[in-house]
Amino acid sequence: MGDASREIMRKARQQVPEWNPAQVHDILEHQKGAKPENQEMVLVDVREKYEWNDGYIQGAIHVPRGFLELQIEEAIPDKSKTVVLYCAGGVRSLIAGSTLQQMGYRDVVSMSGGFGQWKSNGYTFATPRTLSATQQKRYSRHLLVPEVGEQGQLKLLDSRVLLIGAGGLGAPAAFYLAAAGVGTIGIIDADVVEESNLQRQIIHRTDRIGQYKAESAKASIQALNPDVKVITYLEYLDEHNIHQILADYDLIIDGTDNFPTRYLLNDAAIMANKPVVHGSVFRFEGQLTVFKPHEGPCYRCLYPEPPPIALAPNCAEAGVLGVLPGTIGLLQTTEAIKVLLGIGEPLVGRLLTYDAVSGEFNELRLFRDPKCPACGEHAHPEDLPTYADVCVAPIHPSR
């Protein structure tokens, strides 16, 4: 260590108080179980990622020294908190402590001896779950996004999403959920691939005409991303299977094109407390929203009753611009990922509409109806009709 380095360390020790690992351990034990806002101390690991991967003190926030100035204020916005920093041996944490003081943090401490002394004392530590080298390459762009990062990607890999239909909306949603690394994708669809589907249902291929859509989608997903587990249900969603199927998933993407299934799904999702990303398309127009039970309105708040039969055609009867389901399906996938990661502002209580002819997006505010029979104050969603007589054609999950 040169003279300049020794001088920096000398000044840092004068400015930044030090606690030994025993003191830090006692405080961590004392505040176990307390909510983050009630904890008197925040522990920050300033080592590099490869060091963190070898083990860390449970409860610590990882902010590498090289990113400290960029990330610490987001990680710890309250500058009055007691911030305890540690590194491998207690040197980098002292320098980092001096930096935090210059940034306005009023109570900064460095743990002497660092993680090495913590382990020598026999205190417990955790080893993080990490992505494999192959996964780090595959999801490298996600890892560069602070709101996702490695922990967010691991969360996606642990997530389970159910697609209602592998048609116009389900096809792009399935592809991009798989590409994003959503670990388990369920697909319920009893239809088979038809030639007329191929114009817009991009997950299917000409040589799969006549195959079940769910199985065709599974083949495409597995060819794209072997990390993803695909569960297929070669059946239609009805009152006999919906509760059992929904129970296994974190979120549902609604790719249906008929009112009875939408009402059925809405009521079951409320009872199961599962968010639904709803989308629909009609000729040149599309719309989407997120129905999150107990946080925003539900489908019945938006549509208390279905329209008359003459005003409720599906895509097979009314037609749709082939590219439009791709636009709406991708937006549904975006909302699903936001909900799964807990980032941004999902479209809860907001209806996004898209006019492909004019190229315009518009947003409408939606409000929960306190008298809604499905989600209101005196709701009984288990007793509500699904209006099965609305559809002229047989009920299909998606066209």
N, C-alpha and C positions, 0 to 999 in steps of 0.2 A: 504494500500500500504506500503510495507516494505521499509527499508532504501535503499536497492540496487535498487529497482524500482524507488524510488524518484530520485536517482542519475542519472539513465538512462534517466528519463524524463527531468531532469534539463539540462543535456548535449544536449538532442535532441532539446530542446527549444532554446538553444544557437546556434545550428547549422542550424536548419531548420526554415526559416521565416514562419509566419502565415498570412493568409488573412481571413477576416471574410466573411460570406456568401454573404453579399451585394457586396463586391468587385468581388467575383467569378461570381455572377449573372450578374453584369454589363459587364464583359468581355465576358461571354457567349452570351449575347444579342448583343454585338458589332460584334462578329464573326459569327453570324447566317447566313447561306447560303453560307459561304466561303468553298472552297474545303479544305479537311483535310490537304493537304500540305501547305496551306496558313493560317491555323489557328495558332495564336500565343500561344495558351494554349491547353494542353491535360489534360482532367479531368479523374482521375482514382479512382474508388470505390474499397477500399480494404476490405470491409466487407465480411462476409460469404454469401454463396448462399441463405440461408433462409432469411437473412436480405435484400439482393438484391431483392428477390421475393416479399417482402412487399412494395417495391417502391425504385426508384433510380432517380438521376438527369439526365434528358435527355441529351444525348451527351456523357455520361460517358462511359469509358471502365471498365469492371469488371475484376479485377485481385485480387482474395482473398489474404489476407496477408500471408497465409500459402504457397501460390504458387508464391509469388512475385518474388523471386530470379530465379525461373525456367521459368516464363512466361513473365516478363516485357520487356526483350530485344526483344522478338518476337513481342509483342504488340506495343512497342515504340522503334524502332531501332535507331532513331535520338536522341542522348543523349544531344544535344544542345537545345532541345525543353523545354519550360516551362511546367513542370509537376506539376499539383495540385492534391494532394491526399486528400480523405476524408473518414471518417469512421462514426460510430454512434455518437460519442461525441468529437472527435478530439485527442484522445490519440493514438490509433493504427496508425493513419495517420502520427503522428510525428515520431514514431519509424520507420515506413516504409520509411519516408523521409530520415532519417539518413542512412538507408540501401541503398537507391538509390544513395545517395551521395558517399557512399563507392564503389558503382558499376560504378561510373564515370558520373552519371547524374549531369549536371552543374547548373541547375536552377530548384530546387525542392521546392515546397511550400506545407504546410499543411493547410487545411481549419479548422479554429477554430470553435468549437461548433458542427462540423460534420453535418450529415444528420438531426439530431434532431433539431438543430438550424435553418437549412434551412427550414424545415417544419413550425417551429414556426414563422418564418418571413413571412409565407404565400406564398412562392414561389412554383411554380408548379413542380410536379414530375410525373414520369410515373410508371406504374405497368407492369412488363413484362408478356408476355404470357408464360406460362409454361406447361410442360408435366404433365399429370395426374400421380398418383401413379402407376397405371397399366401400362401406357406407359413407365414410368421410369424403370420398371422391364423388360418390353419387349425389349426396346432398350438400355439396360444398357451397353452393350459392345460398342455401338456407342458413348455413353456419355463419355466413358473413353478415346476416341480418340480425341486429341485436335483439329484436323482438322475438326471434325464433331461436337461433343459436343451437348448440348441441342439446341442451335440456329440452327445448321446444321440439326438436326433431325426435328425441326419444319419446316425448309425450305423444307425438303423432304416430309413431310406431306402435305405441300402446293403445291407440284409439280404435274404436269400433264404430263404423258408420254403416247404416242400412240404406240401400237404394230401393225405393219403391218403383220398379220398372227399369228396364235396360233399353229404353227407346230413345226418343229425341232428346230429352233432358238427361236421362240416366247415362247415355253413352258418353258425352263429354265429361260429365261429372265423374264417372267411373275412371276414365283415363287419367284425369288430373288428380283425383284422390290417390290413385296408385302411384303416379309420378311424384307426388308430394311425400309419399311414404306413409300414408295412413295404413296401419298394420293389418287391420281386418276389415274387409268390405263384404257386407252381405247384399245379395241381389235376389229380390223376389220378382219373378216374372214367368208366367206359364205360356207366353206366346212364342212362336217360332219366327225365325228370320224370313222375311219376304223381300222380294226384289224391290218393292216400292219403299222399303225401309232404308235402303242403302244411300239414298240421296242425302240423308241427314243424320242417320244413326251410325256414326263413323267408327264405332267400336266393332262393327260386324263387317264381314267380307262376302264377296260373291260366292266363294266356294263353301260358305256356311249356310246358304239358303236352305231352309228346312230344318236346321238345328234349333234347339231351344236358345232363345236370346240370352238367358242367364249363363248357359254353358259357353256360348260364343264369346260373351263378355269376359268370362273367366279365363278363357284361352288367351285373349288379347292382353289382359292384365298381367297374367303370369309371364307372358313373353316380354312385357315391358319391365316389370319389377318383381324379381323372385322373392323380395322381402315380404310381399303382401300375401296374406292368406285370404282366399275368396270362398265364401260359403254361399251356395246357391239353394234357392227354394223354387222348385218347379211347380208352383201352385199360385192361385190367386189369393190375394189378401182378403180375409173375411172375418166375421166375428168369432169364428172358431179357432183361428190360428194367430190372430194379431197380437194378443197380449203375451203369448209365449215367445213370439219372435221379437217383439220390441224390447222385451226384458234383457236381451243379450247385447244391446247396443247403447252407445252414448248419445247418438244423434241420428236423425232420419232426414234423408233428402227425398222430398216428394216429387216424383216424376210422373204422376198420374195425369190422366186427361178426362176424368169423369168425377161428377159431384159425389156420388155415393161413397167412393173410396176416400175422397178427401174428408168427408164428414166422419167416416169411420176412423180414419187415421187421427184426425184432430182429437176426437174424444178419448181414444186409447192413449194417445201421447200425453194428454193432460193427466189421466189417471196414473200413468207411469212416470210422470214428471220428466219427459224427454223433449228436447227442443226439436222442432221441425223446420227445415229450410224449404219453404214453399216456392214453387215456380210454375208458371203457366204461359202458353204461347197460343196465338190465334192470328193466322195470316201474317201480318207484318208487325204485330204488337206482342210484347212480352211484359211480364211483371214478376216481381219476387219480393218476399218478405221473410222474416224469421219469427216463427211463433214459439216463444219461450214461456212455458207455463209459469204463472204467478208473477211474471215480470212485464208482460205486455198483453195485448189482445190475442184472441185465438181466431181460428177460421170462422167460427160461428158469430163472433163479434162483427166480422167483416161481411159475412153472408149469412144472416139469420135463417134464410130459406133459399133454396136454389131457384133459379129463374125458370120460367115455363119451358117445356121440352123444346119448343120451336126456337127458343133463344139460347139453347145450351148444346150446340153441336160440338163434337170432338174434332180432332185434327183430320181424321179420316174422312169426315163429312164436309168440313169447311176449308181444308187446305192450310198450309203453312209454308212460308219461305224457308227453304231448306237450311240456310245458315242460321236462322233465328234461334232454334233450340240450342245451337252451339253457344251463342252469346249468353243466353239465360242460364244454360247449364254451367258454364264457366263461372258466372256470377254466383250461382248457388254454391259451387265448390269453394269459392273465395269466402263466402259467409260461413260455410261449414268449418273451414280451417280457422277463421277468426274465433268462432265459438269454442272450438276444441282447444285452442291455445290461450283463450282468455285475453285476446288483444283487440285493440281498436274499438270501434262502435258498430256492432252488428245491427242489422236492419230490424231490430225489435221495436215495434210500434211505428214502423216506417214502411211504406209501400213504394218500391222503386219501379217505375214504368219506363218502357223503352219503345219508341216508335222507329222502326228500321227505315221507313220511307223518308222521314224528316231527319233522321239521325239524332233525335232528341231524347234525353233522359229527363224524367220529372220525378219528384218525390212528394208523396202525400203522407201527412201525419195520421196515424191510426190510434184510436183510444179504446181501452178496455171497457166493455159494457158491464156495469155492476149487476145488471139484471140478466146477463147472458146465462142461458141454461146449462152451458158447458163449463164456463170458468168464473161465473159470477159468484156473488156472496152466498146464494142458496142453490148452487149448481148440483145437478145430478147427471153427469155425462154418461153414466152407465145405462141410463134409461132413455136416451134420445134416439130418434129415428135417423136413418141414413139416407132416406129419400131414394131408395133403390128403383122406384118407378119412374125416376126422372130420365134415365138413359133409354133411348130407343134401341141402341145396339147393346150386346152383352157387355158386361163390365170387364174392362181390361186395365191393367196397371198403367200401361203407357203405349202410345202409338208413335 
